[in-house]
Amino acid sequence: MNRGHLLGVIGLALLALCVVWWLNGPSSTSNQGPQAIEVVTQPPIDLELMEQRELLTLTIQKLATFGKVRSALESEISIPEFVGASSNTTLLLAQRQTGTWSEMAARQDLVRLMAQIRGRLGGAKVTTGLVSELPFPNPVPQELKSGRCWRVKASTANALKEGLSKLKKEFGERLWIIDDLPKAKAFEALALRMELETKTGNAALVFSLSEVDRLDLAAARARMQAIDCGRNGVVEVLPFIIEEFHHARFTQIDNKGWLSTKGDRLLLKVDLPQGVTPPNWGRVVAGFPGMSVHQTGQGGRVQLTPATVLHDQFDFRVAPNERSQWVSAQGHALLIVEPAVTTEQLESIVVPSGWSLKLTHRSQARP
């Protein structure tokens, strides 16, 4: 055998060894197809429980560093219809670390948060379960419907009643107060008092023509305080309005979809102005301790995260008729990772106490 032929044989042998090493060596795992992983727990994971869906989501996120993960949880779902999302809508999830959003101080923080988002994003429209403004109540005369709203406050309920009578005499039909309703509408007046007066009766919302700009001075003469709290036919739900009228329905959070059952997670819909791209939300909402806000959805979709999976409005579980294929023969939750992961990579993942991850054969991967 001549030298050239010998070198050729050696070269082919080395090439063959390289191919075998490539197919079976450490790097080959990353080139394999999907890998099934069993999430072993005792008792088995119950996806009906939100807390277990959260733990599974955390595990999925860690596995996702090695490849695409499929499971009994969808990676994203459609933004709920009640939000009314458009192409420039960003959906945020605001979470309180302690307490709930229904608490008075939390609702005041929410008003400030919404105002900060609008101010820093060029007047973006922010919508949530708490209204930021509402129209004047229907009993207000039509000629005042485009006027102004005032919060008038006195030291006592009697002082307020006397002071409002003086204001009514001075401004006449240019000012509307609850007492303007006739006795025939006593029940309507009672309902309005529950909304437009404080429980102690020392403050009330009144409405005037837009031209009335000295109500505050007139109120001061009657030993009361009047603050402009709305114009152009709408009442602004400002922090001090929530504090004083915290019992009124219009200062409550609508928990139908916007607020989670536990009350610590709240959705905010932000319609960005044209040309404005989603910012760093941590910077936009800075200055609110005990609160975290992060983007959960855009372009009509919501992403699966440990925060979103705990909000009642989002159900990331696959359809009931497909769930059985995500359970192993032993009753363990099944995950599919592509490309496959190695045993070493799997062992590097920290899972909840009592959980373990187990590689299984791809032939057992039914999904």
DOVEXBA-778541 format. One record per residue (C-alpha): residue in three letters; z, y, x; residue number from 1. Coordinates in steps of 0.2 Angstrom, whole numbers, plus 5000, padded with zeros to 4 digits. Last residue first. Example, Ala and Ser with C-alpha at 12.3 -4.5 7.8 and 13.67 -1.06 7.14 Angstrom:
// DOVEXBA-778541
+------+------+-------+------+------+
| resn |   up | north | east | resi |
+------+------+-------+------+------+
|  SER | 5036 |  4995 | 5068 |    2 |
|  ALA | 5039 |  4978 | 5062 |    1 |
+------+------+-------+------+------+
//
This chain:
// DOVEXBA-778541
+------+------+-------+------+------+
| resn |   up | north | east | resi |
+------+------+-------+------+------+
|  PRO | 5108 |  5075 | 4757 |  367 |
|  ARG | 5112 |  5057 | 4760 |  366 |
|  ALA | 5118 |  5058 | 4778 |  365 |
|  GLN | 5123 |  5040 | 4781 |  364 |
|  SER | 5108 |  5036 | 4791 |  363 |
|  ARG | 5112 |  5051 | 4802 |  362 |
|  HIS | 5127 |  5041 | 4808 |  361 |
|  THR | 5144 |  5049 | 4808 |  360 |
|  LEU | 5153 |  5062 | 4818 |  359 |
|  LYS | 5171 |  5065 | 4813 |  358 |
|  LEU | 5180 |  5081 | 4810 |  357 |
|  SER | 5199 |  5082 | 4807 |  356 |
|  TRP | 5211 |  5090 | 4795 |  355 |
|  GLY | 5230 |  5089 | 4793 |  354 |
|  SER | 5233 |  5106 | 4800 |  353 |
|  PRO | 5217 |  5117 | 4798 |  352 |
|  VAL | 5203 |  5115 | 4810 |  351 |
|  VAL | 5201 |  5121 | 4828 |  350 |
|  ILE | 5183 |  5117 | 4834 |  349 |
|  SER | 5182 |  5111 | 4853 |  348 |
|  GLU | 5183 |  5093 | 4847 |  347 |
|  LEU | 5166 |  5095 | 4838 |  346 |
|  GLN | 5158 |  5102 | 4854 |  345 |
|  GLU | 5164 |  5088 | 4864 |  344 |
|  THR | 5158 |  5075 | 4852 |  343 |
|  THR | 5141 |  5083 | 4853 |  342 |
|  VAL | 5132 |  5093 | 4839 |  341 |
|  ALA | 5116 |  5089 | 4830 |  340 |
|  PRO | 5103 |  5102 | 4827 |  339 |
|  GLU | 5105 |  5104 | 4813 |  338 |
|  VAL | 5123 |  5102 | 4806 |  337 |
|  ILE | 5126 |  5092 | 4789 |  336 |
|  LEU | 5143 |  5093 | 4782 |  335 |
|  LEU | 5151 |  5079 | 4771 |  334 |
|  ALA | 5168 |  5080 | 4762 |  333 |
|  HIS | 5177 |  5064 | 4763 |  332 |
|  GLY | 5178 |  5051 | 4749 |  331 |
|  GLN | 5176 |  5036 | 4761 |  330 |
|  ALA | 5158 |  5033 | 4756 |  329 |
|  SER | 5155 |  5051 | 4761 |  328 |
|  VAL | 5155 |  5066 | 4748 |  327 |
|  TRP | 5141 |  5079 | 4748 |  326 |
|  GLN | 5129 |  5068 | 4738 |  325 |
|  SER | 5142 |  5069 | 4724 |  324 |
|  ARG | 5140 |  5088 | 4722 |  323 |
|  GLU | 5122 |  5088 | 4717 |  322 |
|  ASN | 5124 |  5085 | 4698 |  321 |
|  PRO | 5138 |  5099 | 4698 |  320 |
|  ALA | 5126 |  5112 | 4705 |  319 |
|  VAL | 5131 |  5118 | 4723 |  318 |
|  ARG | 5147 |  5127 | 4725 |  317 |
|  PHE | 5146 |  5146 | 4730 |  316 |
|  ASP | 5155 |  5152 | 4714 |  315 |
|  PHE | 5157 |  5171 | 4716 |  314 |
|  GLN | 5166 |  5181 | 4703 |  313 |
|  ASP | 5182 |  5173 | 4707 |  312 |
|  HIS | 5183 |  5181 | 4724 |  311 |
|  LEU | 5190 |  5168 | 4736 |  310 |
|  VAL | 5173 |  5163 | 4743 |  309 |
|  THR | 5169 |  5181 | 4746 |  308 |
|  ALA | 5183 |  5183 | 4759 |  307 |
|  PRO | 5181 |  5167 | 4769 |  306 |
|  THR | 5162 |  5171 | 4769 |  305 |
|  LEU | 5147 |  5165 | 4760 |  304 |
|  GLN | 5134 |  5179 | 4759 |  303 |
|  VAL | 5129 |  5188 | 4743 |  302 |
|  ARG | 5111 |  5191 | 4739 |  301 |
|  GLY | 5101 |  5205 | 4729 |  300 |
|  GLY | 5094 |  5213 | 4745 |  299 |
|  GLN | 5112 |  5216 | 4751 |  298 |
|  GLY | 5128 |  5207 | 4750 |  297 |
|  THR | 5146 |  5205 | 4757 |  296 |
|  GLN | 5148 |  5221 | 4767 |  295 |
|  HIS | 5166 |  5223 | 4773 |  294 |
|  VAL | 5181 |  5233 | 4768 |  293 |
|  SER | 5199 |  5230 | 4774 |  292 |
|  MET | 5215 |  5239 | 4768 |  291 |
|  GLY | 5232 |  5240 | 4774 |  290 |
|  PRO | 5229 |  5256 | 4782 |  289 |
|  PHE | 5215 |  5267 | 4775 |  288 |
|  GLY | 5209 |  5279 | 4788 |  287 |
|  ALA | 5193 |  5272 | 4793 |  286 |
|  VAL | 5181 |  5268 | 4778 |  285 |
|  VAL | 5165 |  5274 | 4786 |  284 |
|  ARG | 5170 |  5268 | 4803 |  283 |
|  GLY | 5173 |  5250 | 4797 |  282 |
|  TRP | 5158 |  5251 | 4786 |  281 |
|  ASN | 5146 |  5252 | 4801 |  280 |
|  PRO | 5131 |  5260 | 4792 |  279 |
|  PRO | 5119 |  5252 | 4779 |  278 |
|  THR | 5103 |  5262 | 4781 |  277 |
|  VAL | 5100 |  5279 | 4773 |  276 |
|  GLY | 5081 |  5283 | 4770 |  275 |
|  GLN | 5083 |  5284 | 4751 |  274 |
|  PRO | 5101 |  5287 | 4746 |  273 |
|  LEU | 5112 |  5271 | 4746 |  272 |
|  ASP | 5118 |  5263 | 4730 |  271 |
|  VAL | 5135 |  5257 | 4734 |  270 |
|  LYS | 5143 |  5243 | 4723 |  269 |
|  LEU | 5161 |  5240 | 4726 |  268 |
|  LEU | 5170 |  5224 | 4723 |  267 |
|  LEU | 5189 |  5222 | 4723 |  266 |
|  ARG | 5200 |  5209 | 4731 |  265 |
|  ASP | 5219 |  5209 | 4730 |  264 |
|  GLY | 5220 |  5207 | 4711 |  263 |
|  LYS | 5224 |  5188 | 4711 |  262 |
|  THR | 5211 |  5186 | 4698 |  261 |
|  SER | 5198 |  5195 | 4708 |  260 |
|  LEU | 5193 |  5213 | 4702 |  259 |
|  TRP | 5175 |  5218 | 4699 |  258 |
|  GLY | 5171 |  5203 | 4688 |  257 |
|  LYS | 5180 |  5208 | 4672 |  256 |
|  ASN | 5195 |  5216 | 4681 |  255 |
|  ASP | 5192 |  5234 | 4674 |  254 |
|  ILE | 5203 |  5245 | 4684 |  253 |
|  GLN | 5215 |  5256 | 4674 |  252 |
|  THR | 5214 |  5275 | 4674 |  251 |
|  PHE | 5203 |  5276 | 4658 |  250 |
|  ARG | 5215 |  5266 | 4649 |  249 |
|  ALA | 5230 |  5278 | 4651 |  248 |
|  HIS | 5246 |  5272 | 4658 |  247 |
|  HIS | 5243 |  5280 | 4675 |  246 |
|  PHE | 5241 |  5297 | 4667 |  245 |
|  GLU | 5251 |  5307 | 4679 |  244 |
|  GLU | 5247 |  5297 | 4695 |  243 |
|  ILE | 5229 |  5293 | 4690 |  242 |
|  ILE | 5226 |  5311 | 4687 |  241 |
|  PHE | 5234 |  5316 | 4704 |  240 |
|  PRO | 5222 |  5304 | 4712 |  239 |
|  LEU | 5206 |  5311 | 4703 |  238 |
|  VAL | 5198 |  5304 | 4689 |  237 |
|  GLU | 5185 |  5318 | 4686 |  236 |
|  VAL | 5183 |  5322 | 4667 |  235 |
|  VAL | 5165 |  5325 | 4662 |  234 |
|  GLY | 5157 |  5338 | 4651 |  233 |
|  ASN | 5149 |  5349 | 4665 |  232 |
|  ARG | 5165 |  5351 | 4674 |  231 |
|  GLY | 5181 |  5342 | 4677 |  230 |
|  CYS | 5199 |  5343 | 4684 |  229 |
|  ASP | 5202 |  5361 | 4684 |  228 |
|  ILE | 5221 |  5363 | 4687 |  227 |
|  ALA | 5233 |  5372 | 4675 |  226 |
|  GLN | 5252 |  5375 | 4679 |  225 |
|  MET | 5264 |  5381 | 4666 |  224 |
|  ARG | 5276 |  5396 | 4664 |  223 |
|  ALA | 5266 |  5404 | 4650 |  222 |
|  ARG | 5260 |  5417 | 4662 |  221 |
|  ALA | 5255 |  5403 | 4674 |  220 |
|  ALA | 5245 |  5396 | 4660 |  219 |
|  ALA | 5235 |  5412 | 4658 |  218 |
|  LEU | 5231 |  5412 | 4676 |  217 |
|  ASP | 5226 |  5394 | 4676 |  216 |
|  LEU | 5215 |  5397 | 4661 |  215 |
|  ARG | 5206 |  5411 | 4670 |  214 |
|  ASP | 5189 |  5402 | 4672 |  213 |
|  VAL | 5183 |  5400 | 4654 |  212 |
|  GLU | 5164 |  5402 | 4655 |  211 |
|  SER | 5162 |  5383 | 4655 |  210 |
|  LEU | 5170 |  5382 | 4637 |  209 |
|  SER | 5187 |  5373 | 4637 |  208 |
|  PHE | 5195 |  5356 | 4636 |  207 |
|  VAL | 5213 |  5351 | 4637 |  206 |
|  LEU | 5221 |  5336 | 4647 |  205 |
|  ALA | 5240 |  5335 | 4645 |  204 |
|  ALA | 5256 |  5336 | 4654 |  203 |
|  ASN | 5275 |  5336 | 4650 |  202 |
|  GLY | 5274 |  5323 | 4636 |  201 |
|  THR | 5285 |  5310 | 4646 |  200 |
|  LYS | 5271 |  5297 | 4643 |  199 |
|  THR | 5258 |  5309 | 4650 |  198 |
|  GLU | 5246 |  5316 | 4637 |  197 |
|  LEU | 5227 |  5313 | 4636 |  196 |
|  GLU | 5227 |  5294 | 4633 |  195 |
|  MET | 5242 |  5290 | 4622 |  194 |
|  ARG | 5239 |  5308 | 4614 |  193 |
|  LEU | 5222 |  5303 | 4610 |  192 |
|  ALA | 5228 |  5287 | 4600 |  191 |
|  LEU | 5240 |  5298 | 4590 |  190 |
|  ALA | 5227 |  5311 | 4586 |  189 |
|  GLU | 5216 |  5297 | 4580 |  188 |
|  PHE | 5230 |  5291 | 4569 |  187 |
|  ALA | 5233 |  5308 | 4562 |  186 |
|  LYS | 5215 |  5312 | 4558 |  185 |
|  ALA | 5219 |  5318 | 4540 |  184 |
|  LYS | 5232 |  5330 | 4549 |  183 |
|  PRO | 5217 |  5340 | 4556 |  182 |
|  LEU | 5213 |  5338 | 4575 |  181 |
|  ASP | 5216 |  5355 | 4584 |  180 |
|  ASP | 5233 |  5348 | 4590 |  179 |
|  ILE | 5224 |  5338 | 4603 |  178 |
|  ILE | 5219 |  5354 | 4612 |  177 |
|  TRP | 5202 |  5363 | 4612 |  176 |
|  LEU | 5199 |  5380 | 4620 |  175 |
|  ARG | 5185 |  5392 | 4617 |  174 |
|  GLU | 5189 |  5391 | 4599 |  173 |
|  GLY | 5204 |  5402 | 4601 |  172 |
|  PHE | 5207 |  5408 | 4619 |  171 |
|  GLU | 5223 |  5418 | 4618 |  170 |
|  LYS | 5231 |  5410 | 4602 |  169 |
|  LYS | 5227 |  5393 | 4609 |  168 |
|  LEU | 5234 |  5397 | 4626 |  167 |
|  LYS | 5250 |  5402 | 4617 |  166 |
|  SER | 5251 |  5386 | 4607 |  165 |
|  LEU | 5248 |  5376 | 4623 |  164 |
|  GLY | 5263 |  5385 | 4631 |  163 |
|  GLU | 5275 |  5380 | 4616 |  162 |
|  LYS | 5269 |  5362 | 4617 |  161 |
|  LEU | 5271 |  5361 | 4636 |  160 |
|  ALA | 5288 |  5369 | 4635 |  159 |
|  ASN | 5294 |  5356 | 4622 |  158 |
|  ALA | 5287 |  5342 | 4633 |  157 |
|  THR | 5296 |  5348 | 4648 |  156 |
|  SER | 5293 |  5357 | 4664 |  155 |
|  ALA | 5275 |  5361 | 4660 |  154 |
|  LYS | 5258 |  5354 | 4665 |  153 |
|  VAL | 5240 |  5358 | 4660 |  152 |
|  ARG | 5226 |  5347 | 4667 |  151 |
|  TRP | 5210 |  5356 | 4663 |  150 |
|  CYS | 5192 |  5350 | 4658 |  149 |
|  ARG | 5177 |  5361 | 4658 |  148 |
|  GLY | 5162 |  5364 | 4647 |  147 |
|  SER | 5146 |  5354 | 4643 |  146 |
|  LYS | 5154 |  5346 | 4628 |  145 |
|  LEU | 5162 |  5362 | 4622 |  144 |
|  GLU | 5149 |  5367 | 4610 |  143 |
|  GLN | 5149 |  5349 | 4603 |  142 |
|  PRO | 5168 |  5351 | 4598 |  141 |
|  VAL | 5179 |  5338 | 4607 |  140 |
|  PRO | 5183 |  5324 | 4595 |  139 |
|  ASN | 5171 |  5313 | 4605 |  138 |
|  PRO | 5182 |  5312 | 4621 |  137 |
|  PHE | 5174 |  5321 | 4636 |  136 |
|  PRO | 5164 |  5310 | 4647 |  135 |
|  LEU | 5171 |  5299 | 4661 |  134 |
|  GLU | 5172 |  5301 | 4679 |  133 |
|  SER | 5177 |  5290 | 4694 |  132 |
|  VAL | 5178 |  5274 | 4683 |  131 |
|  LEU | 5188 |  5260 | 4691 |  130 |
|  GLY | 5180 |  5243 | 4691 |  129 |
|  THR | 5168 |  5249 | 4704 |  128 |
|  THR | 5153 |  5260 | 4707 |  127 |
|  VAL | 5149 |  5271 | 4722 |  126 |
|  LYS | 5133 |  5282 | 4722 |  125 |
|  ALA | 5129 |  5288 | 4739 |  124 |
|  GLY | 5131 |  5307 | 4741 |  123 |
|  GLY | 5125 |  5309 | 4759 |  122 |
|  LEU | 5134 |  5293 | 4766 |  121 |
|  ARG | 5150 |  5301 | 4773 |  120 |
|  GLY | 5154 |  5311 | 4757 |  119 |
|  ARG | 5150 |  5297 | 4745 |  118 |
|  ILE | 5160 |  5284 | 4756 |  117 |
|  GLN | 5175 |  5296 | 4757 |  116 |
|  ALA | 5175 |  5299 | 4738 |  115 |
|  MET | 5175 |  5280 | 4735 |  114 |
|  LEU | 5190 |  5278 | 4747 |  113 |
|  ARG | 5199 |  5292 | 4739 |  112 |
|  VAL | 5198 |  5285 | 4722 |  111 |
|  LEU | 5203 |  5268 | 4729 |  110 |
|  ASP | 5218 |  5275 | 4737 |  109 |
|  GLN | 5224 |  5282 | 4721 |  108 |
|  ARG | 5221 |  5265 | 4713 |  107 |
|  ALA | 5231 |  5257 | 4726 |  106 |
|  ALA | 5245 |  5270 | 4723 |  105 |
|  MET | 5245 |  5266 | 4705 |  104 |
|  GLU | 5245 |  5247 | 4707 |  103 |
|  SER | 5230 |  5238 | 4700 |  102 |
|  TRP | 5222 |  5236 | 4717 |  101 |
|  THR | 5236 |  5223 | 4721 |  100 |
|  GLY | 5250 |  5221 | 4734 |   99 |
|  THR | 5249 |  5218 | 4752 |   98 |
|  GLN | 5233 |  5215 | 4764 |   97 |
|  ARG | 5222 |  5224 | 4751 |   96 |
|  GLN | 5204 |  5218 | 4751 |   95 |
|  ALA | 5188 |  5229 | 4748 |   94 |
|  LEU | 5172 |  5219 | 4746 |   93 |
|  LEU | 5156 |  5228 | 4747 |   92 |
|  LEU | 5139 |  5226 | 4739 |   91 |
|  THR | 5125 |  5236 | 4746 |   90 |
|  THR | 5111 |  5242 | 4734 |   89 |
|  ASN | 5095 |  5250 | 4740 |   88 |
|  SER | 5084 |  5237 | 4732 |   87 |
|  SER | 5093 |  5237 | 4716 |   86 |
|  ALA | 5109 |  5229 | 4710 |   85 |
|  GLY | 5115 |  5229 | 4692 |   84 |
|  VAL | 5133 |  5224 | 4696 |   83 |
|  PHE | 5135 |  5214 | 4680 |   82 |
|  GLU | 5121 |  5203 | 4685 |   81 |
|  PRO | 5131 |  5195 | 4699 |   80 |
|  ILE | 5123 |  5196 | 4717 |   79 |
|  SER | 5113 |  5180 | 4719 |   78 |
|  ILE | 5121 |  5167 | 4730 |   77 |
|  GLU | 5122 |  5163 | 4749 |   76 |
|  SER | 5127 |  5149 | 4761 |   75 |
|  GLU | 5129 |  5137 | 4746 |   74 |
|  LEU | 5144 |  5126 | 4747 |   73 |
|  ALA | 5143 |  5107 | 4745 |   72 |
|  SER | 5137 |  5108 | 4763 |   71 |
|  ARG | 5123 |  5113 | 4775 |   70 |
|  VAL | 5126 |  5120 | 4792 |   69 |
|  LYS | 5113 |  5128 | 4804 |   68 |
|  GLY | 5117 |  5126 | 4822 |   67 |
|  PHE | 5131 |  5126 | 4836 |   66 |
|  THR | 5139 |  5143 | 4831 |   65 |
|  ALA | 5138 |  5137 | 4813 |   64 |
|  LEU | 5152 |  5124 | 4816 |   63 |
|  LYS | 5165 |  5138 | 4817 |   62 |
|  GLN | 5158 |  5146 | 4801 |   61 |
|  ILE | 5158 |  5129 | 4792 |   60 |
|  THR | 5176 |  5127 | 4796 |   59 |
|  LEU | 5181 |  5144 | 4789 |   58 |
|  THR | 5171 |  5140 | 4773 |   57 |
|  LEU | 5180 |  5123 | 4771 |   56 |
|  LEU | 5197 |  5132 | 4773 |   55 |
|  GLU | 5191 |  5145 | 4759 |   54 |
|  ARG | 5185 |  5131 | 4748 |   53 |
|  GLN | 5202 |  5123 | 4750 |   52 |
|  GLU | 5211 |  5139 | 4744 |   51 |
|  MET | 5199 |  5141 | 4730 |   50 |
|  LEU | 5204 |  5124 | 4722 |   49 |
|  GLU | 5190 |  5116 | 4712 |   48 |
|  LEU | 5183 |  5110 | 4729 |   47 |
|  ASP | 5196 |  5097 | 4731 |   46 |
|  ILE | 5196 |  5091 | 4749 |   45 |
|  PRO | 5202 |  5073 | 4751 |   44 |
|  PRO | 5221 |  5070 | 4751 |   43 |
|  GLN | 5222 |  5067 | 4766 |   42 |
|  THR | 5208 |  5075 | 4775 |   41 |
|  VAL | 5193 |  5070 | 4785 |   40 |
|  VAL | 5179 |  5082 | 4785 |   39 |
|  GLU | 5164 |  5070 | 4789 |   38 |
|  ILE | 5150 |  5076 | 4800 |   37 |
|  ALA | 5132 |  5072 | 4797 |   36 |
|  GLN | 5119 |  5077 | 4811 |   35 |
|  PRO | 5102 |  5083 | 4808 |   34 |
|  GLY | 5088 |  5080 | 4820 |   33 |
|  GLN | 5091 |  5078 | 4839 |   32 |
|  ASN | 5086 |  5091 | 4852 |   31 |
|  SER | 5104 |  5097 | 4854 |   30 |
|  THR | 5110 |  5080 | 4858 |   29 |
|  SER | 5097 |  5077 | 4871 |   28 |
|  SER | 5106 |  5090 | 4883 |   27 |
|  PRO | 5119 |  5078 | 4888 |   26 |
|  GLY | 5107 |  5064 | 4893 |   25 |
|  ASN | 5098 |  5051 | 4882 |   24 |
|  LEU | 5081 |  5058 | 4879 |   23 |
|  TRP | 5081 |  5070 | 4894 |   22 |
|  TRP | 5088 |  5057 | 4905 |   21 |
|  VAL | 5075 |  5044 | 4900 |   20 |
|  VAL | 5061 |  5057 | 4902 |   19 |
|  CYS | 5068 |  5062 | 4920 |   18 |
|  LEU | 5069 |  5043 | 4925 |   17 |
|  ALA | 5051 |  5041 | 4920 |   16 |
|  LEU | 5046 |  5056 | 4930 |   15 |
|  LEU | 5055 |  5049 | 4945 |   14 |
|  ALA | 5046 |  5032 | 4943 |   13 |
|  LEU | 5029 |  5041 | 4941 |   12 |
|  GLY | 5033 |  5051 | 4957 |   11 |
|  ILE | 5038 |  5035 | 4967 |   10 |
|  VAL | 5022 |  5026 | 4962 |    9 |
|  GLY | 5012 |  5041 | 4967 |    8 |
|  LEU | 5021 |  5043 | 4984 |    7 |
|  LEU | 5017 |  5024 | 4987 |    6 |
|  HIS | 4998 |  5027 | 4983 |    5 |
|  GLY | 4997 |  5041 | 4995 |    4 |
|  ARG | 5006 |  5031 | 5009 |    3 |
|  ASN | 4995 |  5016 | 5008 |    2 |
|  MET | 5000 |  5000 | 5000 |    1 |
+------+------+-------+------+------+
//
